[in-house]
Amino acid sequence: MINISCDCKNDCTTLGVIASIIIGIITGILRYTAVITVTPAFLWVALGVAAVYLAVLLFNAGRYRTGGRFCRCRSLKTLLFSILGAALTSVILLAVAFAATSVLGAIITGLLLTFLSVIFTSTACLVFCTADCSDEEN
């Protein structure tokens, strides 16, 4: 049984990353088989989501300095890594036109959806850990 808390090694960030990798693999397969296509509008939205999350993380970074809980530090690092990964992969997909059944295009699209999923799951984990651990610090 996986214990989801601030003090364990198997926290929700790990579960979120595993689920995001599965989403990325499924997306890559669907993109390679041309079941889904990625439009430039989606890529611009993905880049915008990454930029907004980076700005919000920048303005709220000082808020998470106190406490020093392991889960917050891990969630923040995962969030920052996924923001930068989503921004980079969306810029690559905007700059280079890949064919619908391109293997490289499918891999990069899978990475983009993986990074976007990690953004959302690590944000949820950060909220969960902040709410869960705040009672212990007071």
URRA-V310164 format. One record per residue. N is the residue number from 0. RES is the residue in three letters. BURIAL is # if it has 9 or more other ideal C-beta (glycine too) atoms within 8 Angstrom, else .. Layout:
n/res/burial
N/RES/BURIAL
N/RES/BURIAL
This chain:
n/res/burial
0/MET/.
1/ILE/.
2/ASN/.
3/ILE/#
4/SER/.
5/CYS/#
6/ASP/.
7/CYS/.
8/LYS/.
9/ASN/.
10/ASP/#
11/CYS/#
12/THR/#
13/THR/#
14/LEU/#
15/GLY/#
16/VAL/#
17/ILE/.
18/ALA/#
19/SER/#
20/ILE/#
21/ILE/.
22/ILE/#
23/GLY/#
24/ILE/#
25/ILE/.
26/THR/#
27/GLY/#
28/ILE/#
29/LEU/#
30/ARG/#
31/TYR/#
32/THR/.
33/ALA/.
34/VAL/.
35/ILE/.
36/THR/.
37/VAL/#
38/THR/.
39/PRO/.
40/ALA/.
41/PHE/.
42/LEU/#
43/TRP/#
44/VAL/.
45/ALA/#
46/LEU/#
47/GLY/.
48/VAL/#
49/ALA/#
50/ALA/#
51/VAL/.
52/TYR/#
53/LEU/#
54/ALA/.
55/VAL/.
56/LEU/#
57/LEU/.
58/PHE/.
59/ASN/.
60/ALA/#
61/GLY/.
62/ARG/.
63/TYR/#
64/ARG/.
65/THR/.
66/GLY/.
67/GLY/.
68/ARG/#
69/PHE/.
70/CYS/#
71/ARG/#
72/CYS/#
73/ARG/#
74/SER/#
75/LEU/#
76/LYS/.
77/THR/#
78/LEU/#
79/LEU/#
80/PHE/#
81/SER/#
82/ILE/#
83/LEU/#
84/GLY/#
85/ALA/#
86/ALA/#
87/LEU/.
88/THR/#
89/SER/#
90/VAL/#
91/ILE/#
92/LEU/#
93/LEU/#
94/ALA/.
95/VAL/.
96/ALA/.
97/PHE/#
98/ALA/.
99/ALA/.
100/THR/.
101/SER/#
102/VAL/.
103/LEU/.
104/GLY/#
105/ALA/#
106/ILE/#
107/ILE/#
108/THR/#
109/GLY/#
110/LEU/#
111/LEU/#
112/LEU/#
113/THR/#
114/PHE/#
115/LEU/#
116/SER/#
117/VAL/#
118/ILE/#
119/PHE/.
120/THR/#
121/SER/#
122/THR/#
123/ALA/#
124/CYS/#
125/LEU/#
126/VAL/.
127/PHE/#
128/CYS/#
129/THR/#
130/ALA/.
131/ASP/#
132/CYS/#
133/SER/.
134/ASP/.
135/GLU/.
136/GLU/.
137/ASN/.
